[in-house]
Amino acid sequence: MAFEGLTGRLQDAFSGLRKKGKVTEADVKDVMREVRLALLEADVNYKVVRNFVKTVREKSLGEEVLGSLNGGQQVVKIVNDELTELMGGEQEKIIFADPGQGPTIYMMTGLQGAGKTTTAGKLANYLRKHENKKPMMVAADIYRPAAIDQLETLGRDLDIPVFSMGDQVSPVEIAEKGIQQAKDENRDVVIIDTAGRLHIDENLMNELEDVKAAVNPHEIFLVVDAMTGQDAVNVADSFNDRLSITSVILTKLDGDTRGGAALSIRSVTNKPIKFTGTGEKLEALEPFYPDRMANRILGMGDILTLIERAQQEVDEERAEEMAAKMRENRYDFNDFIEQMDQMTNMGPMEDILKMIPGMSNVPGMADFQMDPKDIAHMKAIVLSMTPEERENPDILSQKRRRRIAKGSARDIAEVNRMIKQFKQSKEMMSKMSKGNMGGMPGLDKLMGGGVKGKLGKMALNGMSKKNNKKKKKKKIRRKK
């Protein structure tokens, strides 16, 4: 996930400062040096880093901070506030046409390989699901091989119409006729997928300027690959100079990226980031909230985004039923499978756990990972059980377990370990549903019930797995 390296460096920089009461000018100077290095390593634009560090240092050296009994916490708050401001301050909403003024027109621009065409499909899907719009996509990329086919495939998958005229017609004509088709079909949003290039060139920019002049879009989105770091900022600056882009969409923010683009683009171009791509699925497009992203970067979690994801994937009535089953100790393997599927839809387990406030400080959390293959293996084991065995885990004798191991093509030791983990998770979730967090203060309210409660309970399934691996390693060391 993006920002992992930056988050770790910043947490290390602030760990000693948080424990202090009063902080000195020397303390602030040392921390700012570490912050500067952390941002530069994250590939943040050096001018942005220089201005950021200067602002934070000046505010941190004020009398209110140096004379305070909790100066360390105040410095962290200043960094959080300035990170939020650096990325735009407040969330900026997507622009729509005024009622009765025809369809809203969006123009997608960017370099080849940034995920522009896929993002057009994600945006159409988002607008239909969350804004109650009726979008149409227009295939105006006539140069990249199979670009039109890709957009038409996305349209079929999403059941959203795609207007195309092949690759022998000018993009301007395609865009104009696509908008007319949208009007005829009473579509209220038109998303025009324009051509990308491997690099910025004059012909590309001239063509994009022609399309812009012909259709007068309400938004010109620049789709930027977050993994390109400072290069993404240079691309954004060049496109902005010629097209006056209105907004940025960052893709691949779920990848192994240092996050420099997200922290630099707004400051350099003065254009807001409005969406981020967080996965390969067509649902993996999220509005960008600067304050939430700042919290994530500083390891403070992002509970609001987490709840929103849960609400999309989890039926609240079913979640309440599950919470009741946990309280009454009736949770079984059928529920276990259902929860694993829902968690998989929400994203990688390690990313979900890090969104819970305080979880980044749990020992071992930084290294916690769950291989998707492990989830597939667990599902195979459960699906090899009879309906009776899934509903009554206590009847799983060794004879039954050997049959399950054979049916799922897994080792008997793995089957035994998974059943043991299930029972441990069941006990843990029973305690959590009753508000007993056992040394994890503050999380009991989060895990208590409803959608939030379900979220926490599902998360702890993965935690128990990690803990068991640690115990197993300790036993091996003792034997040696």
N, C-alpha and C positions, 0 to 999 in steps of 0.2 A: 504494500500500500504506500501511496505517496507520503512523504514527510517523515518516514520512520527514522531515517538517519538524523534529520534535523530535530525531531522530537527528542531523540535520545541525547543529543548533544546539549540541547537547551535544558533538559531535565537535570543533566549532570551539572551544568553551570549554575542552576538555581538551587540544587539540593542543599548545599551548605548555607546559602543565603536565607532560605526559608526557615532554617532552624535558629537563626540569630534573632536577637531582639533588635537593638539598635545597629544600624549599619554605618560604616564610615565611608569617606570619599574613596579610600583605597579599595574597599570592598566593591563599590560600584564600578570603579575602574577595571578591576580584575574580571568582574562578571561581563562587562561590556566588551572586553577583549574576546572572551569566549563566545559571546553572542555574535560578534562580528565574524569570527572564524566559522562558526556554525552556518551562518547565512551564506557566506562565500562558498563553503563546501556544498551547500544546497543549490549552487549555481544561480543565486539571486544576482541581478544586475549590480555591479559594484557601486554605481552612483546611488542606487536605491539603498544599498547597505550603508553607505557613508551617511546619507541623510537620516536614515532610520536610527542608527546608533547615536548620532549627534543629538537628535530629538529626545531619545530615551535618557541619555546621559544627563542632559540639561534638566529634564523633569525630575530625575532621580536624585539630583544634587540639591534640590530645593529643601528649605528648612522643614517643611512638613514631613518629608521622608527621613532625612538624616536625624531629626529630633524625635521621631516616632519610636514607640516601643515595638512595633511590628513593621519596621522599615523594609525587611526582606519581602514580606507579602505585598507591600505597596509597590516595590520595584517590579515584581511579577505582574501585578495589575497594570502598571504603566506599559510594560511590554505587550500584554494582552490587548490593551486599548489601542496601542500604536500598530500592532499587527492587523487588528480589525480595520483601522483607518487606512492602512497601506493597501488593503484589498478592496477598499470601497466604502467602508463605514457601514452603511445599511444596504440590505438587499434591494436591488432594483428590478421592478417588474417588467415583464415583456410587454411591448407596445402592441395595441390592437387598433384597427381602424374605428373611427366613430360610427355609431349605429346608423345604418342607412347610407353609408359612404362607400359601399362596395366591399369586395373581399380584402382582408388583410394580406399584404404581400411581403414575404420574407425571401431574402436572397442569401444563399449559402455560398461562401467563398472560402478559399484556403488552398494550401499546397497539396499536391498529390501525396497520398499516404497518411494524411491527418485523420481520416475517418469521416470525411465530409458527407459522402453519400449515405453511409450508415446513420450518421447523425441526423440527416434529413428525415429518415424513417423514424428514428427515435423521437424527434421533435414532433412529427405528425401524430405519433402514438400518444405522446404526452398531452398534446393539446386536445385530442379527442377524449382522453380519459379524465384529465384534470381541469380542463377549461370548457368542456362540453362544446367543442368546435367540430366542424365538418371540413377537414382539410383535404386538399388535393396536392399531389406532388407533380412537378414538371421536370422532365428529363432534358436539360439543356446542356449537358456535358457530351458534346459530339466527338471528342477527341480520344478520351481514354477507352481502350478496348473493353467492351462488356459493361461500361458504366450504365448505359440505358437498360441493359438486361438486369443488372444488379438492382436498380431502382424499381423496375417492374416486379422483380421477385419479392422485394421488400413490400411493395404494395399488395401483392397477392397474400403474403403471409399476414399482413395487418388488416386486410380487407379495406384498403384505402386506395382510391383511384389514382392512376398515374397517367399523365398526358405526355405523349412522345410523338415525334414526327421523323424518327430515324436520325441518321448522322449526315444527311446531305443537305440539311436546311440550316440556316444561320441561327445561332442561339437567340438573337433578338426576336426573330420571327416566331421561334418556338415559345419564347416567354410570353409574347403578346397574345398569341393564339391560345396558349394554355390558360391565361387569365380570362379570356373571353369564354373558353369552355367552362371554367369554374363558375362564371356568372350564369351561364346557361343552365348549369346543373345545381345552382343555388348553393355552391360551396363558399364558406365564409373565410377560409384561409388558403392561400396558395404558397407553397414552398418550392422555390426554384433552385434546383441543383445545378450550379455552374461548373465549368471545367476548372480543374486544378493543373498545376505544372510541377515539375521536379524542382524548379527554382522560379523566382520572380523574373518575368521578362516583359518587354514592352508590349508585345502583341497580346499577351494575357490581360494586361492592365487596360489596354485600349478596348478590348472586347468587353470586359467587365464594366467599363465606363459606359459603353454603348447600351448594355442591358439595363444598367441603372437609370440612364436617361430615358429609356423607352418605357419602363414600368413604374418608375418612381416608388421604390419599395419603402414600406414602413420601418423595416429593420434590415440592416445588412450585417449578417452574422459572419464573423471570422472564426472558422473552426481551426483550432491550434492543438497540435500534439504536445501534451504536457511533458513528454519525455525528452523533448528537444531543448529544454532549459532556456538559457539566454538566447539561443537562436530563435526561439519562439517569439521573444520580445522584438527581435530585429524584423521578423516576418510581419508581426502585428504593426510595427511602426511603418513599414513600407506600404502595406495595404491601406493603412489609415491615411497616409499622405495622398494617395491617389483616389480612394473611394469614400473617405470619411465614414469608416465603419461605425456602427452604432453600438455593437455588443460583441463579446467574445464567448465562445463555447470551448471549454478545455476538454479534450478527450484523453482517454487512457490514464486517468487520474488514479485508477486502481492498480496500475502497473508499478514496476520498480523504478519510480521516478523520484528525483530529489526535490521536486516541487518548486524550483526557482521561478518557473514561468508564472505560476499562480500568484507569487509574491511580487512579481516585477511588472506584469503587463498593465495593470491599472495605473500604476504610478507613471509609467513611460508614455502610454497612449491616452490616458485619462478617459478610457472607455471601460465600462463595467463588464465583469464576467457575470453572465446570467445563468449559465448551465454548466454542469460538469458531467462527462461520461464516466460511469463508474463500473463498467463491465461490458460484456459482449452481448448480453440479452437486449432485446428491443425495449425493455422496460427500464434499462439501466441509464436513465438520464434524470438528473436531479437539479433543482434550482440551487444556485450558489448563494450561500449565506456567509458573508465575511466574518461575522462574530462566531458562528459555529466552527468555521474552518480555523480561526485563531485558537479556539478552545482545543480543537483536535491537535494542532501543532504543539501546544504547550502541555499535552497529555491530560487535559481536563475533561475529556469525553465530549460526546455530542448526543445527549439523550433525546433532544427534539427530533433530530433526523432519524434516530433509532426507532422512536415511537411511530413516526410517519411510515417507515418501512414496515414495521410490524402491522400497522393498521391496513396496509395494502395487501399483505399476505395472509393475515390471520383474521378469521371471523370472530368478532368479539363475543358473541353468544357461545360459540364453541370454546373459546378461551376460558370463559367463566365455568363452563362444564368441566374443563380439564382441571382448573384450579380446585374445584370441588372434589374431583376424584383424587387429587393429590392430598388434600386435607384428610380425606377418608381412607387413604392408603389403598385406593382401587386402581391406581395407575398401572397399565400393563404394556406389553410389547406393541400392541396395535397403536397405542398413543405415542409410544416411542418412535415408531416409523413415521407417523403423521408429523410429529415435531421435527424430525430430521429433515423431512421434505420441505417444510416451511422455512427452516433455518437455511437450507441450501438456497432457496429462492431469495432470501434476504442478503446473501453474500457470504464470503469466507468467514468462518467462525472467529478467527483471530481479529478480523476487522470489526466484527460486531461487538466482541467483548471490550475492545479498546474504546468504543463509544460510550460505555457505561462509566460515569464519573467515579474516579477512585480506583478503577481496575488497573490502570497503567502503573499504579504503585504496588500492586500485589506481586510478591516475589515470584519470579519465573514468567511473569506475564509478557515481558519483552521478547522472550524466546518461544512463546507458545505458538504452535502451528498445528493444524489438523489437515492431514493429507486427504483430498477428496476420495482417494482409493480406500481409505480406512472406513469412510462412511458407506461406500459401496459394499465393502466386505461385511459390515455390520448388518446392512439391509439384506444381504444374501443369507446370512445366518438366521435372521428373524423370519424371512420368507420361506425358509426350509422347515419351520416349525408348523405343527398342525394348528388349526384355529383354537383348539382347546389349550394347547401349550402356550400360545400367545396371550390368552386371557388369564391363564393360571401358571405363572412362571415357577411357582413352588413345586410343581409336579415334574420338573425337568431332572429326571434321574440320570445317572451316568450312561445307562443304556440309550436313553432318548438323546442325550447329548452326542453320543457317537454317531447315531443315525443322522442328526442334524449336521454334524461336521462333514459326513460323507455327502449329504445332499447339497451342501453349500460349497463343497470343494475347499474347505478351510480346515486347518489343523484343530484337533480336539482341544489343545491348550488355548487356542485363540477363542474357541467357543466358550470354554470355562471362564476365561478372562472377561469376555464381553458380558456374560451373565452376571458375573461378580460386579462389574462396573455398573450394570443396570440397577442392581440392588442397592449399591452405594448411592447412586444418583437418586433413586427413589426415596431413600432415607433423607438425603440432603434436601430434596425438593419438598418433602413433607414438613421439615423444619422451617424452610423458607416461607412456605405458604402460611405458616402460623406466626411469621414475624421473627423467628429465631435465626439470626444470621451468624451466630457463632464466631464473633470476633471480626466481623466485617461491618462496622457501624455505618449507618446511612443507607445501606443497600436494602435493608428490610422494607423500607417504604417503596423502593423501586420494584421490588420483587413481589409485593403483597398480593395483588390480584388483578384480574382483568387482563387487558392486552399487555400492560407493562409487566405484570406478574408472570405471564406466560413467557415473555421474552427472557426474563432472568432465569427462569427455571430451565428453559431450553439451553441457555448458555452454559449452565453449570454441568450439563452432561459432558461437554467437552473438557471442562476443568477437571472433572474426576478422572478422565482418561489420562490427562497429563500427570496428575498426582500419582496414579498407579504406576506409570512408567518410571517415575522417580523412585518409588518404593522398590520396584523390581531391580533397578540399578544398584540401590543400596544393598539389597540382599546378595547380589552377585559379588559385590566388593567384599562383604563379610565372609563369603565362602572362600574367596581367594586368600 
